[in-house]
């Protein structure tokens, strides 16, 4: 796994852990809050029962002491007992005497009817309407708002109520009933209970003739807790109050807006029972939390902050690693460059030393040959050796061969005597081709392809002819005396950028005419190319070559201010290029050429096939600025598809070497067959052109060598579009 992916994985894992930790922290906080809420609910219930017990005890005492017990008396006693009370958990508080039958109740109502009417009680009616074993009717009720549905209710009609009343009277303490549905409840679920307090009436002349009664308060726990227990938002409590052996469920809280997910904060938390009659089971509660969208904020912030810190840390670490790797790579490159510089320096020193040695040897050898040749010529002139004419002829030939050898040695050492002249390469190549036609066998086809508008050069004509002769003879041997030899010439420019990429080139920036000699022979290996310019190195037999041909060509080029390079591919052929400096008299500056206006008023359409993105981008910009409409494709196959679809173009500019099955030469041949009127311009790069040159296409279409000056490119295109 790449280090970057591993680092990102660690950061993401840490972010996830931070989000989980933040979520767990928030959950633990909510659990603590829920525990406090449950404790608060139990305390509220305990406080409410204690408060109610005190209030009912004071009312019971006042009732037991009152001799008349009218509705007005009851109201007054209730108001005194509840004055200043903060908590009134009961819905209604009713006085319910224990009577023997309904006659006592009717007699009471007949006698005290006016009092009840003044107090605002409704017409008395005992309910439910059925016979019961005991009567505990509610004959006094407070507050007034609760009288309509409590006044007249018979406690004896409900086993739960009756049992609690008898228990309170028997034990003499406040007692809690089993869960019941209060008369004020809108539903029928048993969700409430009664608190009953005993009242013992003294023997007195009373219509009811009751000696004991109970005070009954109806309690709805949900209202009790919701009024006095503050819950946190989205918290829900499920409380179970143990009442008379039964668990009374109470639900508090509401969900509000949520994601539909509920978390359990506390499950069945059990607390001590409340020591009040009837509460015989522990107080137990559960707490829940309903998730909302905002709950994701804290984990998201924790994850984002952790991720940010992690990514920044990772970036800093990667930057340090990258800086260290870049420094190590730079040091490695410098070491390679230093070794290469030492190699080039050593090679140059060896060549210089060899050149001085060869020059000295050649000089002395020339003196010796001069003496020999002079004496032989004198002997022939004087007729002194008529019988030995054959021997003299052989001696003369050997002397001439020795003189040619010394000229080659002097060329290698750059010591030969050159007489440079201003030449037009086009005409000189034609003369050379004619000379080679007489030297080479007829089985070798010779083609000369000079480009239009070649710049003039200033070199020694004989030196150039000898160099081309040497190259032609080497090509003949490479083709085993049968094949095709192509001599081409074109203009080019050497820039500083070009030389920075080729530090071993012994050449200065400027303009040059490049003469290429190509064959379709067997080609050379990389090792042979590296040693081809070494003096006396040869792949031929000992009697078939001296190994001085190519070194003498290189010596001539460098002595003339240029250079020589070999490009070859096994089984395809070899190209040797010689760079000859342009005569400075007619050479124009780069700026002058670039400033030459190019006419493009016809807005011709050009199809450009070039696989190098950087080169294509520059060519497209140059052509578009020249006023042409350009369509770029990356391969010859793509160019052929575009043309095959029927798109119209005035000119096709194609690189010679591209990916795909259709190279530049093959594209040109197809265009010649299908679109003979379409103009074609070929462009070639610096390396690996031996596979292309000499294939015949370049003899029919112009070829420009990269890098191509803008002025040369636009001038050539304008010439082609004009019919040239």
Buried (B, 14 or more C-beta within 10 A) or exposed (E): EEEEEEBBEEBBEBBBEBBEBBBEEBBEEBBEBBBEBBBBBBBBBBBBBBBBBEBBBBBBEBBBEBEEBBBEBBBBBBEEBBEEEEBBBBBBBBBBBBBEEEEBBEEBBEEBEEBBEEBEBEEBEBBEEEEBEBBBBBBBBBBEEBBEBBBBBBBBBBEBBBBBBBBBBEEEBBBBBBBBBBBBBEEEEBBBBBBBBBBEBEEEEBBBBBBBBBBBBBBBBBEBBBEBBEBBEBBBBBBBBBBBEBBBBBBBBEBEEBEEEBBEBBEEBEBEBBEBBBBBBBBBBBBBBBBBEEBBEBBBEBBEEBBEBBBEEBEEEEEEEEEEEEEEEEEEEEEEEEEEEEEBEEEEEEBEEBBEBBBEBBBEBBEEBEEBBEEBEEBBEEEEEEEEEEEBEEBBEBBEEBBBBBBBBBBBBBBBEBEBBEBEBBEBBEEBBEBBEEEBEEEBBBBBBBBEEBBBBBBBBBBBBBBBBBBBBBBBBBBEEEBBBBBBBBBBBBEEEBBEEEEEBEBEEBBBBBBBBBBBBBBBEEEBBEEBBBBEBBBEEEEEBBBBBBBBBBBBBBBBBBBBBBBBBEEBBBBBBBBBBBBEEEBBEBEEBEEEEBEBEEEBBBBBBBBBEEBBEBBBEBBEEBBBBBBBBBBBBBBBEBBEEEEEBBBBBBBBBBEBEBBBBBBBBBBBEEBEEBBBBBBBBBEBBBBBBBBBBBEEBBBBBBBBBBBBBBBBBBBBBEEE
